[in-house]
Amino acid sequence: MWMKSYITLSGFLPFYLCVYNVPDEHNWEQREITFDIDKIVQGAFDQLESQMFRVAFGHFRPGSFSGPPSLNYPVQFPLGRPTADNLQAICLHGDHRPRYPGSYFPSSGFGQLVRRANAVNMAESWFSMCCKGNQTWDREVTLCCATQAWELSVQSFCEEDSSVKDRLYYCCRLRDMDRLNCFHNDAPNPNYEATEELPVPPLSSTTNFNFDSNTCQSARAIRRKEKKINIHFPPGRPTADVIESLCRNQKLRPIYKANCLSGEGYQWVVRQAKAINRIEKGFKQCCKKKQDVLNCADLKWRDELNKYCVGENSGNLHSLCCSGELANERYSCFQDISPDPYYNRTSLDQMSETCSSRKASPPAVRRCCRMSSPQQCISKILMDAITKATVFSQKKKRCPLA
């Protein structure tokens, strides 16, 4: 007896299945055999798809096949589920994981990979929003935001992937938690480690993400803190590009009272307020120097944030940046989440609204508003006025509780 078989599948050689029984050399009998080819093919495709993308993600063994042309455009997809263990890496290494601009792929084809790349871009953009977030958020709220962003990105991808006439990503055939677990288990970089040596430019998402804090266990705490806390922490790192505005606008930046923050739950605000006050005091001393101002300010910034992290690590950790093992990682993290990294935001928040206001303004201010960049002009006017008003008075501290 001998058997010869062929398979008819899209993209493969055509075939049929026949079995020839040969009882003797003069008597031939052909017998047809049937089986459920759809189940076999579907299972084969699922396994092949998973293996192919594991090859694309770098799990390639020497001697194995080189793969289809799409592997020339690898995409690190899918992303893993945010957890308490990888949240720090999500925020810290965000600019050292790949993004995929439109120019990454050829102008036509590669539809599946383009959809996956767009899903990565979208999730990473939303993660960035969560990591910067509101300065009153604690670690649990940031994790809640990142998890919500990830789950929404999975949902959006599956909706788009199922809307086109193409092979559906096999995890999208599942539902609810099974689908999410499938995406997480397939992630090539579930720990969100840095994979790019140089920082990659951010890509904004074309789809808006609105964090729903009501889904978090700490929702009431979020709303309570957002209404009461008003503190600009951390200050941006001094650099050659910002040192001039850092010194020029110092009197416009607030310093804070700490004795107004009594009660349970405000210890982290006290630590932030004291750190800002010490940094600003150091900046004032550095800015009076005529030489080596930048190095002086940067050293003061680093020293005070190191002290801040010592206090953080001795109690309940509030800042994700302090959990970094290396000093440079902590500094980069603080710079990334700073609400005023370029020192062009002041305590007079009305300054940006001055030109659009219908209220009468002095002629000097109206002249500034006609310029292409009125903020610097208005800032100088305000600085002159503040300098005259504070020649014989000290800068007053304000309470971070609005």
GITA-V389603 format. One record per residue. RES is the residue in one small letter. PHI is phi in degrees with one decimal (none if undefined). BURIAL is 1 if it has 16 or more other C-alpha atoms within 10 Angstrom, else 0. Layout:
res:RES phi:PHI burial:BURIAL
res:RES phi:PHI burial:BURIAL
//
This chain:
res:m phi:none burial:0
res:w phi:-143.1 burial:0
res:m phi:-133.0 burial:0
res:k phi:-127.6 burial:0
res:s phi:-134.8 burial:0
res:y phi:-136.7 burial:0
res:i phi:-125.0 burial:0
res:t phi:-104.0 burial:0
res:l phi:-139.0 burial:0
res:s phi:-66.2 burial:0
res:g phi:90.8 burial:0
res:f phi:-124.1 burial:0
res:l phi:-68.0 burial:0
res:p phi:-67.9 burial:0
res:f phi:-159.8 burial:0
res:y phi:-142.2 burial:0
res:l phi:-119.5 burial:0
res:c phi:-135.1 burial:1
res:v phi:-123.7 burial:0
res:y phi:-107.2 burial:0
res:n phi:-93.3 burial:0
res:v phi:-120.6 burial:0
res:p phi:-67.8 burial:0
res:d phi:-154.2 burial:0
res:e phi:-75.9 burial:0
res:h phi:-113.9 burial:0
res:n phi:-122.1 burial:0
res:w phi:-106.3 burial:0
res:e phi:-133.8 burial:0
res:q phi:-108.1 burial:0
res:r phi:-127.3 burial:0
res:e phi:-90.8 burial:0
res:i phi:-117.6 burial:0
res:t phi:-116.9 burial:0
res:f phi:-158.4 burial:0
res:d phi:-82.1 burial:0
res:i phi:-70.6 burial:0
res:d phi:-62.0 burial:0
res:k phi:-65.5 burial:0
res:i phi:-65.3 burial:0
res:v phi:-66.5 burial:0
res:q phi:-60.9 burial:0
res:g phi:-63.2 burial:0
res:a phi:-65.5 burial:0
res:f phi:-63.0 burial:0
res:d phi:-60.1 burial:0
res:q phi:-66.0 burial:0
res:l phi:-65.5 burial:0
res:e phi:-62.2 burial:0
res:s phi:-62.8 burial:0
res:q phi:-67.0 burial:0
res:m phi:-62.0 burial:1
res:f phi:-77.0 burial:1
res:r phi:-68.2 burial:1
res:v phi:-64.7 burial:1
res:a phi:-64.3 burial:1
res:f phi:-84.4 burial:1
res:g phi:111.4 burial:0
res:h phi:-86.8 burial:0
res:f phi:-109.5 burial:0
res:r phi:-101.1 burial:0
res:p phi:-56.5 burial:0
res:g phi:95.2 burial:0
res:s phi:-82.7 burial:0
res:f phi:-68.1 burial:0
res:s phi:-79.6 burial:0
res:g phi:90.1 burial:0
res:p phi:-73.6 burial:0
res:p phi:-59.5 burial:0
res:s phi:-62.6 burial:1
res:l phi:-71.4 burial:0
res:n phi:-72.7 burial:0
res:y phi:-125.9 burial:0
res:p phi:-67.1 burial:1
res:v phi:-129.8 burial:1
res:q phi:-78.6 burial:1
res:f phi:-135.3 burial:1
res:p phi:-88.3 burial:1
res:l phi:-87.9 burial:1
res:g phi:-81.5 burial:1
res:r phi:-72.1 burial:1
res:p phi:-64.2 burial:1
res:t phi:-137.7 burial:1
res:a phi:-62.6 burial:0
res:d phi:-79.3 burial:0
res:n phi:-108.4 burial:1
res:l phi:-61.6 burial:1
res:q phi:-59.9 burial:1
res:a phi:-66.8 burial:1
res:i phi:-56.1 burial:1
res:c phi:-80.1 burial:1
res:l phi:-75.9 burial:1
res:h phi:-105.5 burial:1
res:g phi:-56.2 burial:1
res:d phi:-90.3 burial:1
res:h phi:-121.6 burial:1
res:r phi:-119.4 burial:1
res:p phi:-69.1 burial:1
res:r phi:-121.1 burial:1
res:y phi:-131.6 burial:1
res:p phi:-69.1 burial:0
res:g phi:-59.1 burial:0
res:s phi:-76.8 burial:0
res:y phi:-68.4 burial:0
res:f phi:-103.6 burial:1
res:p phi:-59.9 burial:0
res:s phi:-68.5 burial:0
res:s phi:-138.0 burial:0
res:g phi:81.1 burial:0
res:f phi:60.4 burial:0
res:g phi:-57.6 burial:0
res:q phi:-63.0 burial:0
res:l phi:-67.4 burial:1
res:v phi:-63.0 burial:1
res:r phi:-63.9 burial:0
res:r phi:-69.9 burial:1
res:a phi:-63.6 burial:1
res:n phi:-62.9 burial:1
res:a phi:-65.2 burial:1
res:v phi:-64.8 burial:1
res:n phi:-57.6 burial:1
res:m phi:-64.4 burial:1
res:a phi:-64.0 burial:1
res:e phi:-64.4 burial:1
res:s phi:-64.1 burial:1
res:w phi:-68.9 burial:1
res:f phi:-59.1 burial:1
res:s phi:-59.5 burial:1
res:m phi:-62.1 burial:1
res:c phi:-66.1 burial:1
res:c phi:-68.9 burial:1
res:k phi:-75.0 burial:1
res:g phi:43.0 burial:1
res:n phi:-96.4 burial:1
res:q phi:-66.4 burial:1
res:t phi:-91.2 burial:1
res:w phi:-72.9 burial:1
res:d phi:-99.9 burial:1
res:r phi:-61.0 burial:1
res:e phi:-64.5 burial:1
res:v phi:-70.9 burial:1
res:t phi:-61.0 burial:1
res:l phi:-65.1 burial:1
res:c phi:-61.5 burial:1
res:c phi:-63.3 burial:1
res:a phi:-63.5 burial:1
res:t phi:-64.4 burial:1
res:q phi:-63.2 burial:1
res:a phi:-64.0 burial:1
res:w phi:-64.0 burial:1
res:e phi:-63.8 burial:1
res:l phi:-68.7 burial:1
res:s phi:-66.7 burial:1
res:v phi:-63.4 burial:1
res:q phi:-61.2 burial:1
res:s phi:-64.1 burial:0
res:f phi:-63.8 burial:1
res:c phi:-65.7 burial:1
res:e phi:-64.2 burial:0
res:e phi:-71.1 burial:0
res:d phi:-66.0 burial:1
res:s phi:-85.0 burial:0
res:s phi:-89.4 burial:0
res:v phi:-114.9 burial:0
res:k phi:-83.7 burial:0
res:d phi:-152.2 burial:0
res:r phi:-68.7 burial:0
res:l phi:-74.0 burial:1
res:y phi:-58.7 burial:1
res:y phi:-63.8 burial:1
res:c phi:-65.9 burial:1
res:c phi:-71.4 burial:1
res:r phi:-75.7 burial:0
res:l phi:-88.6 burial:0
res:r phi:-131.5 burial:0
res:d phi:53.0 burial:0
res:m phi:-66.6 burial:0
res:d phi:-61.9 burial:0
res:r phi:-65.5 burial:1
res:l phi:-63.1 burial:1
res:n phi:-63.3 burial:0
res:c phi:-63.6 burial:1
res:f phi:-61.0 burial:1
res:h phi:-63.1 burial:1
res:n phi:-68.7 burial:0
res:d phi:-90.0 burial:1
res:a phi:-66.2 burial:1
res:p phi:-76.3 burial:1
res:n phi:-137.4 burial:1
res:p phi:-66.3 burial:1
res:n phi:-89.2 burial:1
res:y phi:56.3 burial:1
res:e phi:-74.8 burial:1
res:a phi:-71.4 burial:1
res:t phi:-118.1 burial:0
res:e phi:-113.0 burial:0
res:e phi:-68.4 burial:0
res:l phi:-103.3 burial:0
res:p phi:-60.6 burial:0
res:v phi:-101.3 burial:0
res:p phi:-68.2 burial:0
res:p phi:-70.8 burial:1
res:l phi:-121.0 burial:0
res:s phi:-74.2 burial:0
res:s phi:-83.8 burial:1
res:t phi:-80.1 burial:0
res:t phi:-108.8 burial:0
res:n phi:-74.2 burial:0
res:f phi:-123.0 burial:1
res:n phi:-111.7 burial:0
res:f phi:-67.3 burial:1
res:d phi:-97.0 burial:0
res:s phi:-69.9 burial:1
res:n phi:-66.4 burial:0
res:t phi:-81.6 burial:0
res:c phi:-93.2 burial:1
res:q phi:-67.0 burial:0
res:s phi:-96.9 burial:0
res:a phi:-58.9 burial:0
res:r phi:-64.6 burial:0
res:a phi:-65.5 burial:0
res:i phi:-61.9 burial:1
res:r phi:-64.0 burial:0
res:r phi:-64.8 burial:0
res:k phi:-72.1 burial:1
res:e phi:-63.5 burial:1
res:k phi:-78.0 burial:0
res:k phi:-107.1 burial:0
res:i phi:-91.2 burial:1
res:n phi:-141.2 burial:1
res:i phi:-142.5 burial:1
res:h phi:-96.7 burial:1
res:f phi:-128.2 burial:1
res:p phi:-89.6 burial:1
res:p phi:-66.2 burial:1
res:g phi:-69.1 burial:1
res:r phi:-76.1 burial:1
res:p phi:-63.9 burial:1
res:t phi:-136.8 burial:0
res:a phi:-62.5 burial:0
res:d phi:-77.3 burial:0
res:v phi:-116.1 burial:1
res:i phi:-61.6 burial:1
res:e phi:-65.8 burial:0
res:s phi:-69.3 burial:1
res:l phi:-59.4 burial:1
res:c phi:-76.9 burial:1
res:r phi:-67.1 burial:1
res:n phi:-98.3 burial:1
res:q phi:-61.4 burial:1
res:k phi:-72.0 burial:1
res:l phi:-88.4 burial:1
res:r phi:-91.7 burial:1
res:p phi:-79.7 burial:1
res:i phi:-117.4 burial:1
res:y phi:-124.4 burial:1
res:k phi:-81.7 burial:1
res:a phi:-112.7 burial:1
res:n phi:-75.4 burial:0
res:c phi:-91.0 burial:0
res:l phi:-111.1 burial:1
res:s phi:-81.3 burial:0
res:g phi:111.6 burial:0
res:e phi:-70.4 burial:0
res:g phi:99.0 burial:0
res:y phi:-111.3 burial:0
res:q phi:-60.9 burial:1
res:w phi:-66.2 burial:1
res:v phi:-69.8 burial:1
res:v phi:-61.1 burial:1
res:r phi:-61.9 burial:1
res:q phi:-67.3 burial:1
res:a phi:-61.7 burial:1
res:k phi:-65.1 burial:1
res:a phi:-64.5 burial:1
res:i phi:-62.3 burial:1
res:n phi:-60.7 burial:1
res:r phi:-66.6 burial:1
res:i phi:-63.7 burial:1
res:e phi:-65.3 burial:1
res:k phi:-64.5 burial:0
res:g phi:-65.1 burial:1
res:f phi:-59.7 burial:1
res:k phi:-60.7 burial:1
res:q phi:-66.8 burial:0
res:c phi:-67.1 burial:1
res:c phi:-68.5 burial:1
res:k phi:-75.4 burial:0
res:k phi:-74.7 burial:0
res:k phi:-99.1 burial:0
res:q phi:-132.3 burial:0
res:d phi:57.6 burial:0
res:v phi:-65.7 burial:1
res:l phi:-64.1 burial:1
res:n phi:-61.1 burial:0
res:c phi:-62.7 burial:1
res:a phi:-67.6 burial:1
res:d phi:-66.8 burial:1
res:l phi:-64.2 burial:1
res:k phi:-64.0 burial:1
res:w phi:-60.1 burial:1
res:r phi:-67.4 burial:1
res:d phi:-62.0 burial:0
res:e phi:-70.6 burial:1
res:l phi:-72.0 burial:1
res:n phi:-63.9 burial:1
res:k phi:-63.9 burial:0
res:y phi:-60.1 burial:1
res:c phi:-69.7 burial:1
res:v phi:-61.5 burial:0
res:g phi:-67.3 burial:0
res:e phi:-63.0 burial:1
res:n phi:-72.5 burial:0
res:s phi:-86.2 burial:0
res:g phi:-128.1 burial:0
res:n phi:-78.3 burial:0
res:l phi:-67.0 burial:1
res:h phi:-104.6 burial:1
res:s phi:-94.7 burial:1
res:l phi:-63.1 burial:1
res:c phi:-62.4 burial:1
res:c phi:-72.8 burial:1
res:s phi:-84.2 burial:0
res:g phi:-68.6 burial:1
res:e phi:-77.1 burial:0
res:l phi:-98.5 burial:0
res:a phi:-60.3 burial:0
res:n phi:-63.0 burial:0
res:e phi:-65.7 burial:1
res:r phi:-64.4 burial:1
res:y phi:-63.8 burial:1
res:s phi:-63.2 burial:0
res:c phi:-64.6 burial:1
res:f phi:-60.2 burial:1
res:q phi:-64.2 burial:1
res:d phi:-67.3 burial:1
res:i phi:-96.6 burial:1
res:s phi:-62.9 burial:1
res:p phi:-75.5 burial:1
res:d phi:-141.4 burial:1
res:p phi:-68.3 burial:1
res:y phi:-108.9 burial:1
res:y phi:55.7 burial:1
res:n phi:-117.4 burial:1
res:r phi:-108.8 burial:1
res:t phi:-122.6 burial:1
res:s phi:-68.6 burial:0
res:l phi:-85.1 burial:0
res:d phi:-65.5 burial:0
res:q phi:-71.7 burial:0
res:m phi:-58.7 burial:1
res:s phi:-71.2 burial:0
res:e phi:-98.8 burial:0
res:t phi:-59.5 burial:1
res:c phi:-71.2 burial:1
res:s phi:-87.3 burial:0
res:s phi:-73.8 burial:0
res:r phi:-86.0 burial:0
res:k phi:-69.8 burial:0
res:a phi:-67.6 burial:0
res:s phi:-120.6 burial:0
res:p phi:-60.2 burial:0
res:p phi:-56.4 burial:0
res:a phi:-63.3 burial:0
res:v phi:-69.2 burial:1
res:r phi:-63.5 burial:0
res:r phi:-65.2 burial:0
res:c phi:-63.3 burial:1
res:c phi:-65.7 burial:1
res:r phi:-82.8 burial:0
res:m phi:-82.4 burial:0
res:s phi:-68.9 burial:0
res:s phi:-128.0 burial:0
res:p phi:-74.3 burial:1
res:q phi:-59.2 burial:1
res:q phi:-65.9 burial:0
res:c phi:-64.6 burial:1
res:i phi:-65.1 burial:1
res:s phi:-59.5 burial:1
res:k phi:-65.7 burial:0
res:i phi:-62.5 burial:0
res:l phi:-63.8 burial:1
res:m phi:-62.0 burial:1
res:d phi:-61.3 burial:0
res:a phi:-67.5 burial:0
res:i phi:-67.5 burial:0
res:t phi:-60.7 burial:0
res:k phi:-66.1 burial:0
res:a phi:-78.9 burial:0
res:t phi:-116.1 burial:0
res:v phi:-61.8 burial:0
res:f phi:-111.2 burial:0
res:s phi:-133.2 burial:0
res:q phi:-91.4 burial:0
res:k phi:-66.9 burial:0
res:k phi:-86.6 burial:0
res:k phi:-83.4 burial:0
res:r phi:-123.9 burial:0
res:c phi:-83.4 burial:1
res:p phi:-65.4 burial:1
res:l phi:-82.7 burial:1
res:a phi:-72.7 burial:0
//
